[in-house]
């Protein structure tokens, strides 16, 4: 699926699919400060902004 088809706020599962990594990898990256999500509720569900992922992908290509 093209990134343009995704909503502006993405779940950890959607981001894992886009980046072709596991949700566990995203959690590890969060701990290392590589890709920081927002947490939206008391459970700490992670969400990412699509612009943040586009920026990350641009940095990863360079």
N, C-alpha and C positions, 0 to 999 in steps of 0.2 A: 504494500500500500504506500502511496506517495505521502510524504509528510504534510503536504497541503490539505490532505483529506482528514487529518486528525484535528480534534478541537484545540483551542488555545491553551487549555490546562490539561495536562496528561497524567495518567496514573503511572505507577511504577512498572506495571505490566506493559503498558503501551511503550514506555521509554525503553524498557528492556528489549522489546520487539524491534523498535527502530534501530537501536544501537547493536543489536544482535549479541546481547549479553544476558546474564541471568539477573533476576531481581536481587539476589545475594551480592552480585558484583556491584550493583548500584548502591547497596547499603555500605559496602566496603569503601567505595569511592566517596560516599558521604562522610565517613569517618576520617578519610584522608584529606578531605576538603577539595576534592576534584570536581564534584558535581553535587551541589547542595540543593535539596528540595525544600519546599515549604511543608509544614505539617498542619493538617486542617482540622483535627478534632482531638478529643481526649485520648483516642487510641493511637494517635500519632501517624495516621495515614499520610503517606507521602504523595505530593503532587509536584509536577514540574511545569514551568511555562514553556510553550513551544519555542519562543524566541531564545530561551536559555539553551535548548537542545540544538537549535540551528547554530548558535554561537559556538557551542561545544564542538559540533561537527566541523565548523569552519576552522577552528583552532586545531583540531585533530588532523586535518588535511595538510596543514602547513608544516 
